[in-house]
């Protein structure tokens, strides 16, 4: 009990030894800078090496640079010794070299003395006027390495001769280097996973932390109050601040309490000593003694080292024996050393928390998963692995509010959630976030279900936030009773000002009894209760505005589309989302980066209510040029007649872009290619449509059509007339025979586009696409006469034209083409979108189409040759008595 925890003891001694090393190093620098006698410098270097050796001896063989200590003195000394051991050079060459070196040294010294003289004269660096401060001495300009502290892991890791610089550490951010398996925070992460608190930790790869992992303590804003170091230290801080004394021995041991903690500390100290030795000597005698000690302890009939519950002691010893690394070399010897050790080791090895901990450690670089081979498909290019995601255990959710139609931005969210759920062989929940009856309608809810089907997304479960109204009300009351929430009737504008000024509400100090009375009043639907709302009691001084006592509940008398008038007050999204995510078993909440500030609030609510933690994975929303995605603005377009409805092809809604001809697999590939990156970019529609074309072009049947306006006629003298019903067979696609074939009618009377035959002259050869060659024999107004050339070579033709035979089987086709609704690439803050409406956003024309178009079906994509790709929007049956039907494209 009287022993001091080994981590703190070692840290203190290392700090003292590091100070000695720094002082010795500073002395060497000083002597060299002053040009001291070589023997004095040699003596100082000897003292420095002795100090480093003492540090390494205490630190398990690891030197101040975070690497195994080399007593030979490093590369320079090795080089010098090698040089001294080499055969002596010729005396003449030695003399010449010595003379050259002496000359260079004298020249360098002269320059240095001149610079010092100039500095003393106040000339400054660039030779400017006097009056400046004297130049600092060389040894003052380069201070010695920072002393070893808890913030630097007890050691200062050096790179290229300089002390490594550690960046800012956020609260509960765990920083570590994945390059040193013995310095991984296995114990900290395993404790966090066992308690289900691992989402509270923000993992960060930092190669400068090779000596030991570091953890930011709780703090305000994005900066930790302090940074602590060492795996055990971090683990204990994390467990104690989360009041999980069971894992640190508070509820175990022969006596429990302090005795249990002492037993835990004893095992930790022993494990650290063995682990420190193994970093230099490997798994040798010390490891064997540790294994035997575990065998003896477990022989007393306990499941774990201390009682029948796992503690941090078990995890630390397991790690010291090699279990914390991806491959544990000790595993094959466990059976021979004792059955109890084998049983205990296997028990921890097979704990699901162990695999998840290793996965988190492996995944710190964002690319490596554990395990992955044979279980998971490779990640789609552009997508990153989900932190802490284990096969068969991932649950994602897409929570749309049924207050409008899904747009292209929602498509990214739902497709990413669907991808990760399928990739990890997990579950996708679609949850309708129906907490605001003033905006929600059954119509919107049904449209969302339909749009998900259009996107090829079929959730495993469909739920409603309204299913949990009673449960959320109970949680709200719990927060009031715990003093974590209060009722407030401050007017909205005044409340906003108080939050901006970081001023507490006068109602913040209401008693629990008073708060409950006002909460009941609000929920009753009484008019007096309308001015009251429930607010979380967090921190009005927080730099994060969302933490300044946000509103959690408010009255709304509008009948709910599912629950009717049962409830008169509803939870806000800020309260509902973290509760329902946890209750429904969501493991990963994918949220756009616009919610970044709310992530802290989300975690606070789950912590306050002791709910299972949910890991948040942020991604950037998808914005497009010349496009507005705001529901309010899109509603304005629809209400003011700028579009025909929410499925208008000019609208960025899911049903709008699908109607315009989007290919779902192309959309999925495009979105997953953007991945779950947090970088916000402005996408170009042209690039997306180019990708879309690649997906649809190969399967699009080819047809010909001629404009009804401005067409010209061709009369062929050596071909039968239209009444003969003569046909040629042509491929539906020139490159892919599997798309099929069809018949095209040929005759002496053809129609062509005026622009295609502009300037044609007698004697010209014209290629008739899909048929052959004609030779022009005459031109008279809108009629071109000619002969069909049976053996003509299309390559000799100056022009190739699309054409149609005159026939009552041809049909009328209406073509529509669209442009953007807004004519500015990106609206700046303060600009009104109504000032940038593109009035010329729709063009249409009628053409005469090939009779083969009669067989088209809605949503089919075709290519009208030499015009472009079109989607079939509407199909009209042929009219009785012959004559064309119609198709809308």
C-alpha positions in Angstrom: 0.0 0.0 0.0 2.9 2.3 0.8 4.5 1.9 -2.5 4.3 4.8 -4.9 2.8 4.0 -8.4 5.7 3.0 -10.6 4.7 5.3 -13.5 4.9 8.4 -11.3 8.1 7.2 -9.6 9.9 6.5 -12.9 8.7 9.7 -14.4 10.1 11.7 -11.6 13.5 10.0 -11.8 13.6 10.4 -15.5 12.9 14.1 -15.2 15.9 14.5 -12.9 18.2 12.5 -15.2 17.0 14.3 -18.2 17.8 17.6 -16.6 21.4 16.3 -16.0 21.6 15.3 -19.7 20.4 18.7 -20.8 22.9 20.5 -18.6 25.8 18.4 -19.8 24.7 19.0 -23.5 24.5 22.7 -22.9 28.0 22.7 -21.4 29.4 20.9 -24.5 27.7 23.5 -26.8 29.0 26.3 -24.7 32.6 25.0 -24.7 32.6 24.4 -28.4 31.2 27.9 -29.1 33.9 29.5 -27.0 36.6 27.6 -28.8 37.7 25.9 -25.5 40.6 23.6 -25.1 40.0 20.2 -26.9 40.7 18.3 -23.7 38.0 20.3 -21.8 35.5 19.6 -24.6 36.4 15.9 -24.5 35.8 15.7 -20.8 32.4 17.5 -21.2 31.5 15.0 -23.9 32.4 12.1 -21.6 30.2 13.6 -18.9 27.3 13.9 -21.4 27.7 10.2 -22.5 27.7 9.1 -18.8 24.5 11.1 -18.2 22.8 9.6 -21.2 23.9 6.1 -20.1 22.4 6.7 -16.7 19.1 7.9 -18.3 19.0 4.9 -20.6 19.7 2.4 -17.8 16.7 3.8 -15.8 14.5 3.9 -18.9 14.8 0.3 -19.9 17.7 0.8 -22.4 15.9 3.6 -24.3 17.9 6.8 -24.7 16.7 10.4 -24.7 16.1 10.2 -28.5 13.5 7.5 -27.9 15.7 4.8 -29.5 17.8 2.0 -27.9 20.9 3.7 -26.3 24.2 3.3 -28.1 27.1 3.5 -25.6 29.6 3.9 -28.5 28.6 7.6 -28.7 26.7 7.6 -32.0 27.7 7.8 -35.7 30.3 10.6 -35.3 32.2 8.7 -32.7 32.0 5.5 -34.6 33.3 7.2 -37.7 36.1 8.8 -35.7 37.1 5.4 -34.1 36.9 3.7 -37.6 39.2 6.5 -38.9 41.6 6.1 -36.0 41.8 2.4 -36.6 42.5 2.7 -40.3 46.1 2.4 -41.6 48.0 5.7 -41.3 48.1 7.8 -44.5 51.2 9.0 -46.1 53.0 11.7 -44.0 53.0 14.1 -46.9 49.3 13.7 -47.6 48.5 14.1 -44.0 50.5 17.3 -43.8 48.8 18.8 -46.8 45.4 17.9 -45.5 46.2 19.4 -42.1 47.3 22.6 -43.7 44.2 22.9 -45.8 42.0 22.3 -42.7 43.9 24.8 -40.7 43.5 27.4 -43.4 39.7 26.8 -43.6 39.4 26.9 -39.9 41.3 30.2 -39.7 39.1 31.7 -42.4 35.9 30.6 -40.7 37.1 32.0 -37.3 38.0 35.4 -38.9 34.5 35.6 -40.4 32.9 34.7 -37.1 35.0 37.3 -35.2 34.0 39.9 -37.7 30.3 39.1 -37.3 30.6 39.3 -33.5 32.3 42.6 -33.7 29.6 44.0 -36.0 26.9 42.7 -33.6 28.5 44.4 -30.6 28.7 47.6 -32.6 24.9 47.4 -32.9 25.0 47.0 -36.7 22.4 44.3 -36.7 22.0 41.4 -39.1 21.7 43.5 -42.2 24.2 46.2 -41.3 21.6 48.8 -40.3 22.0 51.7 -37.9 22.9 51.4 -34.2 20.7 51.6 -31.2 19.5 47.9 -31.4 19.8 45.3 -28.7 23.1 43.4 -28.6 23.1 40.1 -30.5 22.5 37.1 -28.3 25.2 34.6 -27.7 25.2 31.5 -29.9 24.4 29.2 -27.0 21.5 31.5 -25.9 20.1 31.4 -29.4 19.8 27.7 -29.2 18.4 26.7 -25.8 18.9 23.2 -24.6 16.3 20.5 -25.1 13.1 20.9 -23.1 13.2 18.9 -19.8 11.5 15.6 -19.8 7.9 16.1 -18.5 4.7 14.2 -18.4 3.7 16.2 -21.4 6.5 14.7 -23.5 6.2 11.2 -22.3 9.1 11.4 -19.9 11.5 11.7 -22.8 12.2 14.2 -25.6 12.1 12.4 -28.9 14.6 14.0 -31.4 14.6 14.1 -35.1 17.7 15.2 -37.1 19.3 16.6 -34.0 16.4 18.7 -32.9 13.8 18.1 -30.2 10.5 17.0 -31.7 7.8 19.6 -31.5 4.5 18.4 -30.2 1.3 20.0 -31.6 -1.7 21.2 -29.6 -3.6 18.4 -27.9 -7.4 18.6 -27.5 -9.3 17.4 -24.5 -9.5 13.6 -24.4 -7.3 13.4 -27.5 -5.1 10.3 -27.4 -1.9 10.8 -29.4 0.5 8.0 -30.1 2.9 6.7 -32.7 2.0 3.4 -34.4 5.7 2.7 -35.2 6.7 1.3 -31.8 4.6 -1.6 -30.7 5.9 -1.5 -27.2 4.7 2.2 -26.8 1.1 1.7 -28.0 -1.7 2.8 -25.6 -3.1 -0.7 -25.5 -4.1 -0.5 -21.9 -5.8 2.9 -22.2 -7.8 1.8 -25.3 -8.7 -1.6 -23.9 -10.1 0.0 -20.7 -12.1 2.5 -22.8 -13.5 -0.3 -25.0 -14.4 -2.5 -22.1 -16.4 0.4 -20.5 -18.0 1.4 -23.9 -16.4 4.8 -23.5 -14.0 4.5 -26.5 -15.9 7.0 -28.6 -15.1 9.7 -26.0 -11.4 9.4 -27.1 -10.2 11.2 -30.1 -7.3 9.2 -31.6 -4.5 11.0 -33.4 -1.4 9.6 -35.0 1.7 11.5 -33.9 5.1 10.0 -34.9 6.8 12.3 -32.4 5.2 10.3 -29.6 7.4 7.3 -30.1 8.4 7.3 -26.4 5.0 7.1 -24.9 1.3 8.0 -25.7 -0.1 11.3 -24.5 -3.6 12.2 -23.5 -5.2 15.6 -23.2 -7.0 16.1 -20.0 -10.4 17.8 -19.8 -10.3 21.4 -20.8 -12.3 24.3 -22.3 -12.8 24.6 -26.0 -10.4 22.7 -28.2 -7.3 22.9 -25.9 -6.7 20.5 -23.0 -5.8 21.9 -19.6 -2.8 19.6 -19.3 -1.2 16.7 -21.3 -0.3 13.6 -19.4 1.9 10.8 -20.7 2.3 7.0 -20.4 -0.2 4.3 -21.1 -1.0 3.4 -17.5 -1.2 7.1 -16.5 -3.6 7.8 -19.3 -5.7 4.8 -18.6 -6.1 5.6 -14.9 -6.9 9.2 -15.6 -9.6 8.2 -18.1 -11.1 5.6 -15.8 -11.1 7.8 -12.7 -12.6 10.8 -14.5 -15.4 8.6 -15.8 -15.8 7.1 -12.3 -15.0 3.5 -13.4 -13.2 2.5 -10.1 -14.1 -1.1 -10.8 -11.3 -1.4 -13.3 -8.7 0.2 -11.2 -9.4 -2.0 -8.2 -11.8 0.0 -6.2 -14.4 -2.7 -6.0 -12.1 -5.8 -6.0 -9.5 -7.5 -3.9 -9.5 -9.2 -0.6 -10.7 -6.2 1.3 -11.8 -4.0 -1.6 -11.2 -0.3 -1.9 -7.7 0.7 -1.1 -6.5 -2.8 -0.8 -7.8 -3.7 -4.2 -6.2 -0.6 -5.7 -2.9 -1.6 -4.1 -3.1 -5.1 -5.5 -3.7 -3.6 -9.0 -0.8 -1.2 -8.6 1.5 -4.0 -7.6 0.8 -6.0 -10.7 1.1 -2.9 -12.9 4.5 -2.1 -11.5 5.7 -5.6 -12.1 4.3 -5.6 -15.6 6.0 -2.3 -16.5 9.3 -3.5 -15.3 9.0 -6.7 -17.4 7.8 -4.8 -20.4 10.6 -2.2 -20.2 13.2 -5.0 -20.1 11.6 -6.8 -23.0 12.0 -3.7 -25.2 15.8 -4.2 -25.2 16.3 -7.9 -24.4 13.2 -9.4 -26.0 11.0 -11.9 -24.2 13.5 -13.6 -22.0 13.9 -14.5 -18.4 12.0 -11.6 -17.1 9.0 -12.5 -19.2 9.2 -16.1 -18.0 9.2 -15.0 -14.4 6.1 -12.8 -15.1 4.3 -15.7 -16.6 5.1 -17.9 -13.6 3.9 -15.2 -11.2 0.6 -15.1 -13.1 0.3 -18.9 -12.9 0.8 -18.8 -9.2 -1.8 -16.0 -8.7 -4.4 -17.7 -10.8 -3.8 -21.0 -9.0 -5.7 -19.6 -6.0 -9.0 -20.2 -7.9 -9.7 -16.7 -9.2 -10.8 -16.0 -12.8 -8.6 -13.0 -13.1 -5.5 -11.8 -11.3 -7.5 -10.0 -8.6 -10.9 -11.7 -8.1 -13.4 -12.7 -10.7 -13.6 -9.4 -12.6 -11.1 -8.0 -15.1 -9.1 -5.0 -14.0 -6.5 -2.8 -15.5 -3.9 -5.1 -13.9 -5.0 -8.0 -16.2 -4.8 -5.7 -19.2 -1.3 -4.3 -18.2 0.1 -7.8 -17.6 -1.5 -9.1 -20.8 0.1 -6.3 -22.7 3.5 -6.9 -21.1 3.4 -10.5 -22.1 3.0 -9.5 -25.7 -0.8 -9.7 -26.0 -1.2 -6.0 -26.9 0.6 -6.3 -30.2 -0.8 -7.7 -33.4 1.3 -10.8 -33.0 2.1 -12.1 -29.5 5.3 -14.3 -29.6 4.6 -15.6 -26.2 1.3 -17.4 -27.1 2.9 -20.7 -28.3 4.8 -21.1 -24.9 1.8 -20.4 -22.6 0.6 -24.0 -22.5 3.9 -25.4 -21.4 4.3 -22.8 -18.7 1.0 -23.6 -17.0 -2.6 -24.3 -17.7 -3.9 -21.4 -15.6 -1.9 -18.8 -17.6 -3.1 -20.4 -20.9 -6.7 -20.2 -19.7 -6.4 -16.6 -18.5 -4.5 -15.4 -21.6 -7.1 -17.0 -23.9 -9.9 -15.5 -21.9 -8.6 -12.0 -22.6 -7.4 -12.8 -26.1 -11.0 -13.9 -27.0 -12.7 -10.9 -25.4 -14.3 -8.9 -28.2 -12.8 -5.8 -26.6 -9.3 -7.1 -27.4 -10.0 -7.4 -31.1 -11.6 -3.9 -31.2 -8.6 -2.4 -29.3 -6.2 -3.9 -31.8 -8.4 -2.6 -34.6 -8.2 0.9 -33.2 -4.5 0.7 -32.8 -4.0 -0.6 -36.4 -6.4 1.9 -37.8 -4.7 5.1 -36.5 -3.2 5.6 -40.0 -6.6 5.5 -41.6 -5.7 2.6 -43.9 -5.0 -0.5 -41.9 -7.8 -2.7 -40.5 -7.7 -5.6 -38.0 -8.9 -8.1 -39.1 -9.8 -7.6 -42.7 -8.6 -10.4 -45.0 -11.3 -12.8 -45.9 -14.0 -10.9 -44.0 -14.3 -7.4 -45.5 -14.2 -6.2 -49.1 -11.5 -3.7 -50.0 -12.5 -0.1 -49.3 -13.9 1.7 -52.3 -11.3 4.3 -53.6 -12.0 7.5 -51.9 -13.6 6.0 -48.8 -11.8 5.6 -45.5 -12.3 3.0 -42.8 -14.6 3.7 -39.9 -12.8 4.1 -36.7 -13.6 1.3 -34.3 -15.7 -0.5 -36.9 -15.8 -4.3 -36.4 -17.3 -6.8 -38.9 -20.9 -7.7 -38.2 -21.1 -5.0 -35.4 -21.6 -1.8 -37.3 -25.0 0.0 -37.3 -25.4 3.2 -39.2 -28.5 5.4 -39.5 -30.0 7.9 -42.0 -32.3 10.3 -40.1 -34.3 12.4 -42.6 -36.8 15.0 -41.3 -40.1 14.4 -43.2 -40.4 18.1 -44.0 -39.4 18.1 -47.6 -38.1 16.0 -50.5 -34.6 14.5 -50.5 -32.0 16.3 -52.5 -28.6 15.4 -53.9 -27.0 16.3 -50.6 -29.1 13.8 -48.8 -28.2 11.3 -51.4 -24.5 11.5 -50.3 -25.5 10.9 -46.7 -27.8 7.9 -47.3 -25.4 6.3 -49.8 -22.4 6.6 -47.4 -24.5 5.1 -44.6 -25.7 2.3 -46.8 -22.1 1.6 -48.1 -20.6 1.3 -44.6 -23.4 -0.8 -43.2 -23.1 -3.2 -46.2 -19.3 -3.2 -46.2 -19.0 -4.1 -42.6 -21.9 -6.6 -42.9 -23.9 -4.6 -40.4 -27.3 -2.8 -40.3 -28.8 0.4 -41.8 -31.5 2.2 -39.9 -33.7 4.8 -41.6 -35.2 6.8 -38.9 -37.7 9.6 -39.6 -36.8 12.5 -37.3 -40.4 13.6 -36.7 -40.0 15.9 -33.7 -41.4 19.1 -35.3 -45.1 18.7 -36.2 -45.2 22.2 -37.6 -43.1 21.2 -40.6 -43.7 17.5 -41.1 -46.3 15.8 -43.4 -47.2 12.2 -44.3 -46.6 13.3 -48.0 -43.0 14.0 -47.4 -42.5 10.8 -45.4 -43.9 8.7 -48.3 -41.8 10.6 -50.8 -38.6 9.8 -48.9 -39.4 6.1 -48.9 -40.0 6.3 -52.7 -36.7 8.2 -53.2 -34.7 5.7 -51.2 -36.0 3.1 -53.6 -34.9 5.2 -56.6 -31.4 5.3 -55.0 -31.4 1.5 -54.5 -31.3 1.8 -50.7 -33.3 -0.7 -48.7 -32.9 -0.2 -45.0 -32.9 -3.1 -42.6 -35.1 -1.2 -40.1 -37.4 1.8 -40.5 -38.1 3.7 -37.2 -39.5 7.0 -36.0 -38.1 9.3 -33.4 -41.8 9.8 -32.3 -41.7 6.1 -31.1 -39.4 7.3 -28.3 -41.4 10.4 -27.1 -42.3 8.9 -23.8 -38.7 7.7 -23.2 -37.2 11.1 -24.1 -39.6 12.8 -21.7 -38.4 10.5 -18.9 -34.8 11.4 -19.8 -35.7 15.1 -19.7 -37.1 14.7 -16.2 -34.0 12.8 -15.2 -31.8 15.7 -16.3 -33.9 18.1 -14.2 -33.7 15.9 -11.2 -29.9 15.6 -11.6 -29.6 19.4 -11.8 -28.4 19.2 -15.5 -31.4 21.0 -17.0 -33.6 24.0 -16.1 -36.8 25.7 -17.3 -36.5 29.1 -18.8 -39.0 31.7 -19.9 -36.5 34.2 -21.2 -37.8 35.7 -24.5 -36.1 34.3 -27.6 -34.2 37.4 -28.6 -33.0 38.1 -25.1 -31.9 34.4 -24.8 -29.9 34.7 -28.0 -28.2 37.9 -26.7 -27.4 36.2 -23.4 -25.8 33.3 -25.2 -23.7 35.7 -27.3 -22.7 37.6 -24.2 -22.1 34.4 -22.3 -24.4 35.5 -19.5 -26.3 33.0 -17.3 -30.1 33.1 -17.4 -31.8 34.4 -14.3 -33.8 31.1 -14.3 -30.7 28.9 -14.2 -30.8 28.6 -10.4 -34.4 27.4 -10.1 -34.9 24.5 -7.7 -35.7 21.0 -9.0 -39.2 21.4 -7.7 -39.8 24.7 -9.5 -38.3 23.2 -12.7 -40.6 20.2 -12.6 -43.7 22.5 -12.1 -42.8 24.6 -15.2 -41.9 21.5 -17.2 -45.4 19.9 -16.4 -47.0 23.3 -17.3 -45.2 23.3 -20.7 -46.2 19.7 -21.4 -49.8 20.3 -20.5 -50.4 22.6 -23.5 -51.5 25.4 -21.2 -51.0 28.8 -22.9 -48.9 30.0 -19.9 -46.6 27.1 -20.6 -45.9 28.2 -24.1 -43.3 30.7 -23.0 -41.3 28.1 -21.1 -38.7 25.8 -22.6 -36.2 23.3 -21.1 -32.5 24.1 -21.4 -29.5 22.0 -20.7 -27.3 23.4 -17.9 -23.8 23.0 -19.5 -21.4 26.0 -19.6 -22.4 29.5 -20.6 -18.7 30.4 -20.8 -17.8 27.8 -23.4 -16.1 28.9 -26.5 -18.4 26.5 -28.3 -21.7 28.3 -28.7 -23.7 25.0 -28.8 -22.6 24.3 -25.2 -24.1 27.5 -23.9 -27.3 25.9 -22.3 -29.0 24.8 -25.5 -32.8 24.3 -25.7 -33.9 20.7 -25.3 -37.7 20.8 -25.1 -40.4 23.3 -26.1 -44.2 23.4 -26.5 -45.9 22.9 -29.9 -49.7 22.4 -30.1 -49.7 21.5 -33.8 -51.1 17.9 -34.1 -48.4 15.4 -34.9 -48.9 13.4 -38.2 -48.4 10.1 -36.2 -49.3 10.7 -32.6 -52.0 13.3 -33.1 -52.6 15.5 -30.0 -51.1 13.1 -27.5 -48.2 15.4 -26.8 -48.1 19.1 -26.4 -44.3 19.5 -26.1 -41.5 17.9 -28.1 -37.8 17.3 -27.8 -35.4 19.2 -30.0 -33.1 17.4 -32.4 -30.2 18.2 -30.1 -31.8 16.1 -27.4 -33.5 13.5 -29.5 -30.6 12.5 -31.7 -28.0 11.4 -29.1 -30.7 9.6 -27.1 -32.3 7.6 -29.9 -28.9 6.9 -31.6 -27.7 5.2 -28.4 -31.0 3.4 -27.6 -31.3 2.0 -31.1 -27.8 0.6 -31.1 -26.2 2.9 -33.6 -22.4 2.5 -33.5 -21.4 5.1 -36.0 -23.3 8.4 -36.6 -22.2 9.8 -39.9 -22.8 13.6 -39.8 -21.8 16.5 -42.1 -19.1 18.8 -40.9 -21.7 21.6 -40.3 -22.5 19.6 -37.1 -18.9 19.7 -35.9 -19.7 22.2 -33.1 -22.6 20.1 -32.0 -20.5 16.9 -31.6 -19.3 18.1 -28.2 -23.0 18.7 -27.2 -24.0 15.3 -28.5 -21.3 13.6 -26.3 -22.3 15.7 -23.3 -25.9 14.5 -23.4 -24.9 10.9 -23.7 -22.5 11.3 -20.8 -25.0 13.1 -18.7 -27.6 10.4 -19.1 -25.0 7.5 -18.8 -26.0 6.3 -22.3 -23.9 4.0 -24.5 -21.5 6.2 -26.5 -21.9 6.5 -30.2 -18.9 7.2 -32.4 -19.3 10.2 -34.7 -17.8 10.2 -38.2 -17.8 13.5 -40.0 -17.9 14.1 -43.7 -18.3 17.2 -45.9 -21.7 17.9 -47.4 -21.9 17.9 -51.2 -22.4 21.3 -52.8 -22.8 22.0 -56.5 -22.1 25.1 -58.6 -25.1 27.1 -59.7 -27.3 25.1 -57.2 -29.2 25.8 -54.0 -30.0 23.0 -51.7 -31.9 24.9 -49.0 -35.4 23.5 -48.5 -36.7 27.0 -48.0 -35.2 28.2 -51.3 -36.3 25.2 -53.2 -39.8 25.7 -51.9 -39.7 29.3 -53.2 -38.9 28.0 -56.7 -41.8 25.5 -56.6 -44.3 27.9 -55.1 -43.5 30.7 -57.6 -43.8 28.6 -60.7 -40.1 28.5 -61.7 -40.4 24.7 -61.8 -43.2 22.3 -62.5 -42.9 20.5 -59.2 -40.4 18.7 -56.9 -39.6 16.2 -59.6 -38.7 18.9 -62.2 -35.5 17.8 -63.9 -34.0 21.2 -63.1 -34.3 20.6 -59.4 -31.5 19.1 -57.4 -33.9 16.8 -55.6 -33.4 13.0 -55.9 -36.5 12.6 -58.0 -35.4 15.6 -60.1 -32.0 14.3 -61.0 -33.3 10.8 -61.5 -35.9 12.2 -63.9 -33.1 14.1 -65.7 -31.4 10.8 -66.5 -29.0 10.1 -63.6 -27.7 6.5 -63.4 -27.9 5.3 -59.9 -24.7 3.2 -60.0 -22.9 6.2 -61.5 -24.2 8.4 -58.7 -23.2 5.9 -56.1 -19.7 5.6 -57.6 -19.3 9.4 -57.9 -20.4 9.9 -54.2 -18.3 7.1 -52.8 -15.4 8.4 -54.9 -15.7 11.7 -52.9 -15.7 9.5 -49.8 -16.3 10.6 -46.3 -13.7 13.4 -46.5 -14.2 16.4 -44.3 -12.9 18.8 -47.0 -15.7 21.0 -48.3 -15.6 21.4 -52.1 -17.9 22.9 -54.7 -18.7 20.2 -57.3 -19.2 20.8 -61.0 -22.3 19.3 -62.6 -20.4 18.9 -65.9 -17.9 16.5 -64.3 -20.7 14.5 -62.8 -22.6 14.3 -66.1 -19.4 13.2 -67.8 -19.1 10.3 -65.4 -22.8 9.6 -65.8 -22.3 9.4 -69.6 -19.7 6.7 -69.2 -22.2 4.6 -67.2 -25.1 4.9 -69.6 -23.5 5.3 -73.0 -22.7 1.6 -73.5 -26.3 0.4 -73.1 -28.1 3.3 -74.9 -29.8 2.3 -78.1 -29.1 4.5 -81.1 -31.9 6.1 -83.1 -32.2 8.9 -85.7 -34.5 11.8 -85.7 -35.0 14.9 -87.9 -36.3 18.3 -86.8 -39.8 19.2 -87.9 -38.6 22.7 -88.7 -36.2 23.4 -91.5 -35.8 19.8 -92.8 -34.9 19.1 -96.4 -35.9 16.2 -98.7 -33.7 13.8 -100.6 -35.0 12.0 -103.8 -33.1 8.9 -104.8 -33.8 7.8 -108.4 -32.7 4.2 -108.2 -34.5 3.2 -104.9 -38.1 2.1 -104.6 -40.7 4.4 -103.1 -42.1 4.4 -99.5 -45.0 2.2 -100.4 -42.6 -0.7 -101.1 -41.8 -1.3 -97.4 -38.1 -2.2 -97.8 -35.9 -2.4 -94.7 -32.3 -2.7 -93.8 -31.1 -4.3 -90.5 -28.9 -2.2 -88.2 -27.3 -2.6 -84.8 -28.9 -0.8 -81.9 -25.4 0.0 -80.8 -22.4 0.2 -83.2 -19.9 -1.2 -80.6 -22.0 -3.7 -78.6 -23.8 -6.4 -80.5 -25.5 -7.6 -77.3 -27.7 -4.5 -77.3 -29.6 -6.1 -80.3 -30.6 -5.2 -83.8 -33.6 -3.5 -85.4 -35.1 -2.7 -88.8 -34.9 0.7 -90.5 -37.1 1.5 -93.5 -35.4 2.7 -96.7 -37.0 4.4 -99.7 -36.5 6.9 -102.4 -38.0 9.7 -100.2 -35.7 10.7 -97.3 -35.7 13.5 -94.7 -32.5 15.2 -93.5 -31.6 18.1 -91.3 -31.1 21.4 -93.4 -27.9 22.2 -91.6 -26.4 18.8 -92.5 -26.7 19.4 -96.3 -26.0 23.2 -96.3 -23.8 24.0 -99.4 -24.0 20.6 -101.0 -23.2 20.5 -104.7 -23.8 18.3 -107.7 -21.3 15.4 -107.7 -20.8 15.4 -103.9 -20.9 12.0 -102.1 -23.0 11.9 -99.0 -22.8 9.2 -96.4 -26.2 8.0 -95.2 -25.5 6.7 -91.7 -26.4 3.0 -91.2 -27.2 2.5 -94.9 -24.7 3.6 -97.5 -23.6 6.3 -100.0 -25.5 8.6 -102.4 -24.2 10.8 -105.2 -25.8 14.2 -105.6 -27.2 14.7 -109.2 -29.2 17.9 -108.6 -30.1 20.6 -106.1 -33.4 22.5 -106.4 -34.6 24.5 -103.3 -35.4 22.2 -100.4 -35.0 19.1 -102.6 -31.7 17.2 -103.2 -31.7 14.7 -106.0 -29.3 11.8 -106.3 -28.5 8.2 -106.9 -27.8 5.5 -104.3 -24.3 4.0 -104.8 -24.5 0.3 -103.8 -20.7 -0.2 -103.6 -19.9 3.3 -102.4 -17.2 3.9 -99.8 -18.3 6.0 -96.8 -14.7 7.1 -96.3 -14.8 9.0 -99.5 -17.8 11.1 -98.4 -17.3 14.7 -97.4 -20.2 14.6 -95.0 -22.3 12.0 -93.1 -25.9 12.7 -92.3 -28.7 11.2 -90.2 -31.9 10.6 -92.2 -35.4 9.1 -92.1 -37.5 7.5 -94.7 -40.9 9.2 -95.3 -43.3 6.9 -93.5 -46.6 7.0 -91.7 -44.9 4.9 -89.0 -42.6 7.7 -87.9 -43.5 9.3 -84.6 -43.4 12.8 -83.2 -40.9 13.2 -80.4 -40.7 16.2 -78.0 -37.1 16.9 -76.8 -36.4 18.9 -73.6 -33.0 20.2 -72.6 -32.2 22.0 -69.3 -29.9 24.6 -67.8 -29.2 25.8 -64.2 -31.9 27.7 -62.3 -29.2 30.1 -61.0 -26.8 31.9 -63.2 -24.0 32.5 -60.6 -21.5 29.8 -59.8 -21.5 30.4 -56.0 -23.6 32.9 -54.0 -21.6 34.9 -51.5 -22.8 35.6 -48.0 -25.5 38.3 -48.0 -26.4 37.8 -51.7 -30.1 37.1 -52.5 -30.5 34.1 -54.7 -33.6 35.8 -56.3 -31.3 38.3 -57.9 -29.5 35.5 -59.9 -32.4 33.6 -61.4 -31.6 32.1 -64.8 -34.8 32.7 -66.9 -33.5 30.8 -69.9 -33.2 27.4 -68.3 -35.4 25.3 -70.5 -35.4 24.6 -74.3 -37.7 22.2 -76.2 -38.2 21.2 -79.8 -40.2 18.7 -81.8 -38.5 16.1 -84.1 -39.7 13.3 -86.3 -38.4 10.0 -84.8 -37.6 6.6 -86.2 -40.5 4.2 -85.9 -38.4 2.0 -83.7 -38.9 4.5 -80.9 -42.4 3.2 -80.4 -41.0 0.3 -78.4 -39.3 2.5 -75.8 -40.4 2.4 -72.2 -40.3 5.1 -69.5 -36.9 5.8 -67.9 -35.1 4.1 -70.8 -32.0 6.0 -71.9 -31.3 6.3 -75.7 -29.0 8.3 -77.9 -30.4 10.3 -80.8 -27.4 10.2 -83.1 -25.5 13.4 -83.5 -27.8 15.0 -80.9 -27.1 13.4 -77.6 -28.3 11.1 -74.8 -31.9 11.3 -73.7 -34.1 9.7 -71.0 -37.6 8.6 -72.0 -39.9 10.7 -69.8 -43.3 9.8 -71.2 -44.5 7.4 -73.9 -47.7 7.9 -75.8 -49.3 5.0 -77.7 -49.8 5.1 -81.5 -53.0 6.7 -82.6 -55.7 4.7 -84.3 -55.8 4.8 -88.0 -52.0 5.1 -88.3 -50.0 8.2 -87.8 -47.5 9.0 -85.2 -47.9 8.5 -81.6 -45.6 10.6 -79.4 -42.6 10.3 -77.0 -41.3 12.9 -74.6 -37.6 12.8 -74.0 
